Amino acid sequence: MTTTPPDDATRLHATADFVRRQDTAALLPLLLPGLDGPELRALADHCHFAHAALLLLPPDEATLRAQLAACALDPDTPQHPSVVVRDRLAHRHGLDPAALDVRILRPPVTGPGEEPRLVEVFALTVPPGSGLADLAAHERAHEHETHLALEVNRPDPLVLRGLCDLLARHGAAPDGGGYNPHEDGTVLYFTAPADARTGYRRIELYVPGDHRPTLAAHLHDSRAHQPAEALLRLMTGAWTTQALAVSAELGLPDALDTTAATATDTLARAIGAHPQSLTTLLRYLAMLGAVTETPDGFRLTELGALLRTDTPGSMRPLALMYGGPFYESFGGLAHTVRTGQTAFDHLFGENHFDHFARDPELAELFDRSMAASSRMFEPVPAHPALTAAAQAPAPATVVDVAGGNGELLGRILAAHPRLRGVLLERPHAVEAARRLLDAAGTGERCTYRAGDFADVPAGGDVYVLSRVLHDWEDERCREILRHCARAMPAHADLLIIERVLPADGSPSLATAWDLHMMCNVGGRERRADHYAHLLADAGLHLVGRSPLPLGATVLHARKAVIPAPAHEPVPEPVTTGR
């Protein structure tokens, strides 16, 4: 027996009535059965029932207005383009999104206790005889876009991730989402648990503002339920690397503004690009969240601004490095996996340190790319070993071994005016560090040593090895650690900054960097227990570890205490009688 789907007017009336009657605290346990106690209070504290939504497919504008008025909803409610639902419809029915003029209306209603609510209406006009008739029949029968929305009260990345995890724990499965630039709002869709008692099969988490990093993680979770699409997207990762690198190389982020849009023709003239080709690149960058497309052109986002030359902590050098020499070397990954030999060495005929040292511009780019990840250093100056050294009665010294351009040492000295620094590096890097620390006003408290690991200065109070050990295989790491141990006084601390592989196999940036290090320098990332063994072999022991931004960790080590040998009893003197 075939059941005829309710008509649009009936569906709209039921939705409006539901929104007017429902209370947030009572609705949440119905929507997520099993939700109670602290989790219920946490969810109710961070979000509230904002609206219920449905897709209407009227034959014309007059019919839509009449349907709204019949439900005591304002027929003059402003209409805006609905990007997210348009794209979902296009994907579901294999259509061009440009052919679907989906609008969104949000007529206000009043809920219990005079709480302001909305009925969210997606409207797609389907005139009689339209080629969209089959789409309309399918959507009315299945109601894919019908959902309940919880609006987040105080958007924050950690809160959002926690809310997503809470929904998932109670059976709500990620089901897509998007960012609508027309209203500056991010939506995260979920399929409601199978045992939900509301009649609504989908949940929307609505977040005011642009939260595309959280959205990206949510979409990744959504695609886990669509293996073919997930695999296809993974295969296009190289396109993303090149799009970002080319954007940085062309100076596109520097030519864009973060507050006002710029027309494509204007951008093309500014950077010397082909207008139509640039438009294609910009649309891909918009999908990545690096730019936003508006009717007037394109605007740079907060994410895209990290590729500007003049942005503090600019990641432009990283984009150029990952899209340049390291991109080329990844083409030799199969050679590395087959032979165990480093792909970079195979392709360029020498290891990357020697290769960069012979090319001053490339060497400078590499040093700047290392400094581009400096936000991982932000919590380091507050590490207890450094704060204790800064509070010592006599001025203490921090020795940065292979300290690059001095970015980390500069942060430590700036945070602790009583500390002094020593930086050990290659000659060209020493000069770059001297310039940076002098410009930062900390150079007068720093001395410089040009040399190798065998030249680690003795007598420091805190030693730092930042992103050094992952460049080398185990035996070389043991040598480096032994050089540090020999130089360290008994009271000294050693701080090692690396990306540490998770022991449980959970997703981690360290896992990606493990592949990168193997392919490009012959190095590797390691688990914490692996580092503990390397330290023990060098006469050091692991004291503790603390997380850092960008997936990094600071490992704290000290010299191992070697127990004094037990004293043998001194024999009594032998006496003889006379």
C-alpha positions as CSV (number, residue, x, y, z in Angstrom):
1,M,0.0,0.0,0.0
2,T,1.4,3.4,-1.0
3,T,1.0,6.3,1.4
4,T,0.6,9.7,-0.2
5,P,3.0,12.2,1.4
6,P,1.4,15.2,3.2
7,D,1.1,18.3,1.1
8,D,3.3,21.4,1.8
9,A,0.6,23.3,3.7
10,T,0.0,20.4,6.1
11,R,3.7,19.9,6.7
12,L,4.3,23.6,7.3
13,H,1.4,23.8,9.8
14,A,2.7,20.8,11.8
15,T,6.2,22.2,11.9
16,A,5.1,25.7,13.1
17,D,2.9,24.1,15.8
18,F,5.8,21.9,17.0
19,V,8.2,24.9,17.3
20,R,5.6,26.9,19.3
21,R,5.0,24.1,21.8
22,Q,8.4,22.5,22.5
23,D,10.5,23.3,25.5
24,T,14.3,22.8,25.1
25,A,14.9,20.9,28.4
26,A,12.0,18.5,27.6
27,L,13.0,18.1,23.9
28,L,16.6,17.1,24.3
29,P,16.0,13.7,26.0
30,L,13.4,12.9,23.3
31,L,15.8,13.8,20.6
32,L,18.8,11.9,22.3
33,P,17.3,9.1,24.4
34,G,19.6,8.2,27.3
35,L,20.7,11.8,27.7
36,D,20.4,12.8,31.3
37,G,22.2,14.2,34.3
38,P,25.4,16.2,33.7
39,E,25.4,15.6,30.0
40,L,21.8,16.9,29.7
41,R,22.7,20.0,31.7
42,A,25.9,20.6,29.7
43,L,24.0,20.4,26.4
44,A,21.2,22.6,27.6
45,D,23.8,25.1,28.9
46,H,25.7,25.4,25.6
47,C,22.8,25.4,23.1
48,H,19.0,25.8,22.8
49,F,16.2,24.7,20.6
50,A,16.1,27.4,17.9
51,H,14.0,26.1,15.0
52,A,12.5,23.3,13.1
53,A,13.0,23.3,9.3
54,L,11.4,21.8,6.2
55,L,11.7,22.1,2.4
56,L,8.7,23.6,0.6
57,L,8.3,23.2,-3.2
58,P,5.6,25.7,-4.1
59,P,4.5,26.3,-7.8
60,D,5.0,30.0,-7.4
61,E,5.8,32.8,-5.0
62,A,2.1,33.6,-4.3
63,T,1.4,30.1,-3.1
64,L,4.3,30.2,-0.7
65,R,3.1,33.5,0.7
66,A,-0.4,32.1,1.2
67,Q,0.9,29.0,2.9
68,L,2.9,31.1,5.4
69,A,0.0,33.4,6.1
70,A,-2.3,30.4,6.8
71,C,0.1,29.3,9.5
72,A,0.2,32.7,11.1
73,L,3.8,33.1,9.8
74,D,4.9,36.4,8.3
75,P,4.6,36.2,4.5
76,D,7.0,39.1,4.1
77,T,9.9,37.4,5.8
78,P,13.2,38.3,4.1
79,Q,14.6,35.6,1.8
80,H,18.3,34.7,1.3
81,P,20.1,32.2,-0.8
82,S,20.5,28.8,0.9
83,V,23.9,27.5,-0.1
84,V,24.0,24.4,2.1
85,V,20.6,22.9,1.1
86,R,21.1,23.9,-2.6
87,D,24.4,21.9,-2.6
88,R,22.8,18.9,-0.8
89,L,19.9,18.8,-3.3
90,A,22.3,19.1,-6.3
91,H,24.5,16.3,-4.9
92,R,21.5,14.0,-4.2
93,H,19.9,14.4,-7.6
94,G,23.0,14.8,-9.8
95,L,22.2,18.4,-10.8
96,D,24.1,21.6,-11.3
97,P,23.8,23.7,-8.1
98,A,23.5,26.8,-10.3
99,A,20.2,25.4,-11.6
100,L,18.6,25.3,-8.2
101,D,17.4,28.6,-6.7
102,V,16.9,27.5,-3.1
103,R,15.9,30.3,-0.8
104,I,15.8,30.4,3.0
105,L,13.2,32.2,5.1
106,R,13.0,32.3,8.9
107,P,9.7,33.6,10.1
108,P,9.7,34.2,13.8
109,V,7.4,32.5,16.3
110,T,7.1,32.4,20.1
111,G,7.9,29.3,22.1
112,P,7.0,28.5,25.7
113,G,7.8,31.2,28.2
114,E,7.8,33.8,25.3
115,E,11.1,32.3,24.0
116,P,11.9,33.6,20.5
117,R,12.0,30.8,17.9
118,L,12.0,30.4,14.2
119,V,10.4,28.2,11.5
120,E,13.1,27.7,8.9
121,V,11.7,27.3,5.5
122,F,13.8,26.2,2.5
123,A,11.9,27.1,-0.7
124,L,12.5,25.9,-4.2
125,T,9.9,27.0,-6.8
126,V,8.7,24.0,-8.9
127,P,6.3,25.3,-11.6
128,P,3.8,22.8,-13.1
129,G,5.4,20.8,-15.8
130,S,8.9,21.7,-14.5
131,G,11.8,19.3,-15.0
132,L,12.1,19.4,-11.2
133,A,8.9,17.5,-10.6
134,D,10.6,14.2,-9.8
135,L,12.9,16.0,-7.4
136,A,9.9,17.6,-5.6
137,A,8.1,14.2,-5.3
138,H,11.2,12.5,-3.9
139,E,11.8,15.3,-1.4
140,R,8.2,15.4,-0.1
141,A,8.3,11.6,0.3
142,H,11.6,11.4,2.1
143,E,11.9,14.8,3.8
144,H,15.7,14.8,3.7
145,E,15.9,18.5,4.7
146,T,13.4,18.3,7.6
147,H,15.3,18.8,10.9
148,L,15.4,20.2,14.3
149,A,18.1,22.9,15.1
150,L,20.0,23.5,18.2
151,E,21.8,26.8,18.2
152,V,25.1,27.1,20.0
153,N,25.1,29.9,22.6
154,R,28.8,30.7,22.9
155,P,30.7,29.4,19.8
156,D,34.2,28.1,20.7
157,P,36.2,25.4,18.9
158,L,36.6,23.2,22.0
159,V,33.0,23.5,22.9
160,L,31.9,22.7,19.4
161,R,34.0,19.6,19.3
162,G,32.7,18.5,22.6
163,L,29.1,19.0,21.5
164,C,29.8,17.0,18.4
165,D,31.3,14.2,20.5
166,L,28.3,14.2,22.9
167,L,25.8,13.9,20.0
168,A,27.8,11.1,18.5
169,R,28.0,9.2,21.9
170,H,24.2,9.2,22.0
171,G,23.7,7.8,18.5
172,A,23.6,10.9,16.3
173,A,25.7,10.3,13.2
174,P,27.5,13.1,11.2
175,D,25.6,13.9,8.1
176,G,27.2,16.8,6.3
177,G,27.0,20.5,6.7
178,G,28.4,23.7,5.3
179,Y,29.2,27.4,5.7
180,N,26.7,30.0,4.4
181,P,28.6,33.2,3.7
182,H,25.3,35.1,3.0
183,E,24.4,34.9,6.7
184,D,27.8,34.1,8.2
185,G,26.7,30.9,9.8
186,T,28.1,27.3,10.0
187,V,25.7,24.3,10.1
188,L,26.6,20.8,11.2
189,Y,24.1,18.1,10.3
190,F,23.5,14.8,12.2
191,T,21.2,11.9,11.6
192,A,19.1,11.5,14.7
193,P,19.4,8.3,16.7
194,A,17.2,5.4,15.5
195,D,15.3,5.5,18.8
196,A,14.6,9.3,18.8
197,R,11.0,10.1,19.9
198,T,10.4,13.4,18.1
199,G,9.5,12.3,14.6
200,Y,12.4,14.3,13.2
201,R,15.2,12.3,11.6
202,R,17.9,14.9,11.4
203,I,19.5,17.4,13.8
204,E,21.2,20.6,12.9
205,L,23.8,22.2,15.2
206,Y,23.8,25.9,14.1
207,V,26.8,28.0,14.9
208,P,26.9,31.7,14.2
209,G,30.0,32.8,12.4
210,D,32.7,31.1,10.3
211,H,33.9,27.8,11.9
212,R,35.2,26.0,8.9
213,P,38.1,24.1,10.7
214,T,35.4,22.5,12.9
215,L,33.2,22.0,9.8
216,A,36.1,20.2,8.0
217,A,36.5,17.7,10.9
218,H,32.8,17.2,10.9
219,L,32.6,16.6,7.2
220,H,35.5,14.1,7.5
221,D,33.5,12.2,10.0
222,S,30.5,12.3,7.7
223,R,32.4,10.9,4.8
224,A,33.5,7.9,6.9
225,H,30.0,6.6,6.1
226,Q,30.6,7.1,2.3
227,P,33.8,5.2,1.6
228,A,33.9,5.8,-2.2
229,E,33.5,9.6,-1.8
230,A,35.9,9.6,1.1
231,L,38.6,7.8,-0.9
232,L,38.1,10.1,-3.9
233,R,38.5,13.2,-1.7
234,L,41.7,11.7,-0.2
235,M,43.1,11.2,-3.6
236,T,42.8,14.9,-4.4
237,G,45.1,15.9,-1.5
238,A,47.9,16.8,-3.9
239,W,45.6,19.3,-5.5
240,T,45.0,21.0,-2.2
241,T,48.8,21.3,-1.5
242,Q,49.4,22.8,-4.9
243,A,46.5,25.2,-4.7
244,L,47.7,26.6,-1.4
245,A,51.3,26.7,-2.6
246,V,50.5,28.4,-5.9
247,S,48.3,30.9,-4.0
248,A,51.3,31.8,-1.8
249,E,53.7,31.9,-4.7
250,L,51.5,34.3,-6.8
251,G,51.0,36.6,-3.8
252,L,47.3,36.1,-3.9
253,P,46.7,36.4,-0.1
254,D,48.7,39.7,-0.1
255,A,46.5,41.1,-2.9
256,L,43.2,40.2,-1.1
257,D,41.5,41.9,1.8
258,T,39.9,40.3,4.9
259,T,37.1,42.9,5.2
260,A,36.2,43.8,1.6
261,A,35.8,41.7,-1.5
262,T,38.0,42.2,-4.6
263,A,36.8,41.5,-8.2
264,T,38.6,38.7,-10.0
265,D,39.7,40.9,-12.9
266,T,41.3,43.3,-10.4
267,L,43.1,40.5,-8.7
268,A,44.3,39.1,-12.0
269,R,45.9,42.4,-13.0
270,A,47.5,42.8,-9.5
271,I,49.2,39.4,-9.5
272,G,49.7,38.9,-13.3
273,A,47.3,36.0,-13.7
274,H,44.8,34.7,-16.3
275,P,41.3,35.9,-15.0
276,Q,39.4,32.7,-15.9
277,S,42.0,30.4,-14.5
278,L,42.4,32.5,-11.4
279,T,38.6,32.3,-10.8
280,T,38.8,28.5,-10.9
281,L,41.6,28.5,-8.4
282,L,39.7,30.9,-6.1
283,R,36.6,28.8,-6.1
284,Y,38.7,25.8,-5.0
285,L,40.3,28.0,-2.3
286,A,36.8,29.0,-1.2
287,M,35.9,25.3,-0.8
288,L,39.0,24.9,1.4
289,G,38.0,27.9,3.5
290,A,41.0,30.1,2.5
291,V,38.8,32.7,0.8
292,T,35.1,33.6,0.7
293,E,33.1,34.2,-2.5
294,T,30.7,37.2,-2.5
295,P,28.7,38.9,-5.2
296,D,31.5,41.5,-5.5
297,G,34.4,39.0,-5.8
298,F,36.5,37.2,-3.2
299,R,37.5,38.1,0.4
300,L,40.4,36.6,2.4
301,T,39.4,34.5,5.4
302,E,41.3,34.2,8.7
303,L,42.7,30.9,7.6
304,G,43.8,32.3,4.2
305,A,45.4,35.3,5.9
306,L,48.0,32.9,7.4
307,L,49.5,32.7,3.9
308,R,50.2,36.5,3.7
309,T,53.8,37.6,3.8
310,D,53.3,40.2,6.5
311,T,51.1,38.2,8.9
312,P,52.8,37.4,12.3
313,G,53.5,33.7,12.3
314,S,52.9,33.5,8.5
315,M,52.7,30.0,7.2
316,R,53.6,31.1,3.6
317,P,57.1,29.5,3.8
318,L,55.6,26.2,4.8
319,A,53.2,26.3,1.8
320,L,56.1,27.0,-0.5
321,M,58.3,24.3,1.0
322,Y,55.5,21.6,1.0
323,G,54.5,22.6,-2.5
324,G,58.1,22.8,-3.7
325,P,61.0,20.5,-2.8
326,F,59.1,18.3,-0.4
327,Y,56.2,17.9,-2.9
328,E,58.7,16.7,-5.5
329,S,60.3,14.3,-3.1
330,F,57.0,12.7,-2.2
331,G,56.9,11.5,-5.8
332,G,59.6,9.1,-4.8
333,L,57.7,7.7,-1.8
334,A,57.4,4.3,-3.5
335,H,61.2,4.1,-3.8
336,T,61.5,4.7,-0.1
337,V,58.9,2.1,0.8
338,R,60.5,-0.5,-1.5
339,T,64.1,0.1,-0.6
340,G,64.2,2.0,2.8
341,Q,66.3,4.7,1.1
342,T,65.3,8.4,1.4
343,A,63.3,9.7,-1.5
344,F,64.8,13.1,-1.3
345,D,68.3,11.8,-1.6
346,H,67.3,9.5,-4.5
347,L,65.7,12.4,-6.5
348,F,68.2,15.2,-5.7
349,G,71.4,13.2,-5.4
350,E,72.2,14.3,-1.8
351,N,70.5,14.7,1.6
352,H,68.3,17.7,2.1
353,F,70.6,19.4,4.6
354,D,73.5,19.4,2.1
355,H,71.1,20.3,-0.7
356,F,69.7,23.3,1.1
357,A,73.1,24.4,2.4
358,R,74.4,24.8,-1.2
359,D,71.4,27.0,-2.2
360,P,71.2,30.2,0.1
361,E,67.6,31.0,-1.0
362,L,66.4,27.5,-0.4
363,A,68.2,27.4,2.9
364,E,66.5,30.6,4.0
365,L,63.1,29.3,2.9
366,F,63.7,26.1,4.9
367,D,64.6,28.1,8.0
368,R,61.6,30.3,7.6
369,S,59.4,27.3,7.0
370,M,60.6,25.9,10.3
371,A,59.9,29.2,12.0
372,A,56.4,29.2,10.5
373,S,55.3,26.5,12.9
374,S,56.4,28.7,15.8
375,R,52.9,28.8,17.4
376,M,53.7,25.4,18.8
377,F,56.3,27.2,21.0
378,E,53.8,29.5,22.7
379,P,53.4,27.5,25.9
380,V,57.1,26.5,26.1
381,P,58.4,29.6,28.1
382,A,55.9,28.7,30.9
383,H,57.4,25.2,31.3
384,P,58.3,24.6,35.0
385,A,62.0,23.9,34.1
386,L,62.3,27.3,32.5
387,T,60.3,29.2,35.2
388,A,62.5,27.5,37.9
389,A,65.7,28.6,36.0
390,A,64.4,32.1,35.7
391,Q,63.7,32.3,39.4
392,A,67.1,30.9,40.5
393,P,69.3,33.1,42.7
394,A,72.0,33.4,40.0
395,P,71.3,34.2,36.3
396,A,70.7,30.9,34.5
397,T,71.5,29.9,30.9
398,V,69.4,28.2,28.3
399,V,71.3,26.4,25.5
400,D,69.3,25.9,22.3
401,V,71.0,23.1,20.4
402,A,70.4,23.4,16.6
403,G,68.2,26.3,17.4
404,G,67.5,27.4,13.8
405,N,66.8,31.1,13.4
406,G,66.4,31.6,17.2
407,E,62.6,31.8,17.2
408,L,62.1,29.6,20.2
409,L,65.1,31.0,22.2
410,G,63.9,34.5,21.5
411,R,60.5,33.7,23.0
412,I,62.1,32.2,26.1
413,L,64.4,35.1,26.7
414,A,61.5,37.6,26.1
415,A,59.4,35.8,28.7
416,H,62.2,35.7,31.3
417,P,64.4,38.8,31.3
418,R,66.9,37.2,33.8
419,L,67.7,34.3,31.6
420,R,70.7,34.2,29.2
421,G,70.9,32.2,26.0
422,V,73.4,30.2,23.9
423,L,72.4,29.2,20.4
424,L,74.3,26.4,18.6
425,E,73.8,26.2,14.8
426,R,75.3,26.1,11.4
427,P,77.1,29.4,10.4
428,H,74.5,30.8,8.1
429,A,71.7,30.0,10.6
430,V,73.7,31.7,13.4
431,E,73.7,34.9,11.4
432,A,69.9,34.7,10.8
433,A,69.3,34.1,14.5
434,R,71.6,37.0,15.5
435,R,69.5,39.3,13.3
436,L,66.2,38.0,14.6
437,L,67.2,38.2,18.3
438,D,68.7,41.6,17.9
439,A,65.5,42.9,16.3
440,A,63.5,41.4,19.2
441,G,65.7,43.1,21.8
442,T,67.0,39.9,23.3
443,G,70.3,39.6,21.4
444,E,72.4,41.2,24.1
445,R,71.6,38.3,26.4
446,C,72.6,35.7,23.9
447,T,75.8,34.2,22.6
448,Y,76.2,32.2,19.5
449,R,78.2,29.1,18.6
450,A,78.7,27.9,15.1
451,G,79.2,24.2,15.1
452,D,77.8,20.6,15.2
453,F,76.2,18.5,17.9
454,A,79.7,17.5,19.2
455,D,80.1,21.2,20.1
456,V,77.2,21.4,22.6
457,P,78.4,24.0,25.2
458,A,78.8,22.8,28.8
459,G,77.5,24.4,31.9
460,G,74.0,25.4,30.9
461,D,71.0,25.1,33.2
462,V,68.3,24.2,30.6
463,Y,69.1,22.6,27.2
464,V,66.6,22.6,24.4
465,L,66.3,20.2,21.4
466,S,63.5,21.4,19.2
467,R,62.5,19.3,16.2
468,V,66.0,17.8,16.0
469,L,65.7,14.1,16.9
470,H,63.0,13.3,14.3
471,D,65.6,14.1,11.6
472,W,67.7,11.1,12.5
473,E,67.7,7.4,13.0
474,D,68.1,6.0,16.5
475,E,71.9,5.6,16.6
476,R,72.4,9.2,15.6
477,C,69.8,10.3,18.2
478,R,71.7,8.5,20.9
479,E,74.9,10.3,19.8
480,I,73.1,13.7,20.0
481,L,71.7,12.9,23.4
482,R,75.0,11.7,24.7
483,H,76.6,15.0,23.6
484,C,73.9,16.9,25.5
485,A,74.3,14.6,28.6
486,R,78.1,15.2,28.7
487,A,77.6,18.9,28.5
488,M,74.8,19.0,31.2
489,P,75.6,19.7,34.8
490,A,73.9,17.4,37.3
491,H,71.1,19.9,38.0
492,A,70.4,20.7,34.3
493,D,67.1,20.0,32.5
494,L,66.6,18.9,28.9
495,L,63.5,19.9,27.0
496,I,62.8,18.0,23.7
497,I,60.1,19.3,21.4
498,E,58.8,16.8,18.9
499,R,55.5,15.4,17.5
500,V,55.0,12.2,19.5
501,L,53.2,9.2,17.9
502,P,50.1,8.1,19.9
503,A,50.4,4.8,21.6
504,D,46.8,3.8,20.8
505,G,46.9,4.5,17.0
506,S,44.5,7.4,17.3
507,P,44.6,10.1,14.5
508,S,47.5,12.4,14.9
509,L,49.6,14.9,13.0
510,A,52.6,12.9,14.2
511,T,51.5,10.0,12.0
512,A,51.6,12.2,8.9
513,W,54.9,13.7,9.9
514,D,56.3,10.2,10.4
515,L,55.7,9.5,6.7
516,H,57.1,13.0,5.8
517,M,60.3,12.5,7.8
518,M,60.9,9.0,6.3
519,C,60.5,10.3,2.7
520,N,62.4,13.5,3.0
521,V,65.2,13.3,5.5
522,G,65.3,9.6,6.5
523,G,64.1,10.4,10.0
524,R,61.1,9.4,11.9
525,E,58.6,10.3,14.6
526,R,58.5,8.2,17.8
527,R,56.3,7.2,20.7
528,A,57.0,8.5,24.1
529,D,58.3,5.1,25.3
530,H,60.7,5.0,22.4
531,Y,62.2,8.4,23.4
532,A,62.4,7.1,27.0
533,H,64.7,4.2,25.8
534,L,66.9,6.6,23.7
535,L,67.3,8.9,26.7
536,A,68.1,6.0,29.0
537,D,70.8,4.8,26.5
538,A,72.4,8.3,26.8
539,G,72.3,8.4,30.6
540,L,69.2,10.5,30.8
541,H,65.7,9.7,32.1
542,L,62.3,11.0,31.0
543,V,60.7,13.1,33.8
544,G,57.4,14.0,32.1
545,R,55.6,15.3,29.0
546,S,53.2,18.1,28.1
547,P,51.1,18.8,25.0
548,L,51.8,21.8,22.7
549,P,49.9,23.3,19.8
550,L,50.0,21.9,16.3
551,G,50.2,18.3,17.6
552,A,53.6,18.8,19.3
553,T,54.8,17.6,22.7
554,V,57.5,18.8,25.1
555,L,59.4,15.9,26.7
556,H,61.3,16.8,30.0
557,A,64.4,14.8,30.8
558,R,67.2,15.0,33.4
559,K,70.5,13.2,33.9
560,A,69.9,9.7,35.4
561,V,70.9,9.3,39.0
562,I,73.5,6.6,39.2
563,P,73.5,5.0,42.7
564,A,76.8,5.1,44.4
565,P,78.4,1.7,44.7
566,A,77.8,0.0,48.1
567,H,80.9,0.3,50.4
568,E,82.6,-3.0,51.1
569,P,83.3,-3.5,54.9
570,V,86.8,-2.5,55.8
571,P,88.4,-5.6,57.4
572,E,89.6,-5.2,60.9
573,P,93.4,-5.0,61.3
574,V,95.0,-8.3,62.1
575,T,96.9,-8.2,65.3
576,T,99.2,-10.8,66.6
577,G,100.2,-11.4,70.1
578,R,103.7,-10.8,71.1
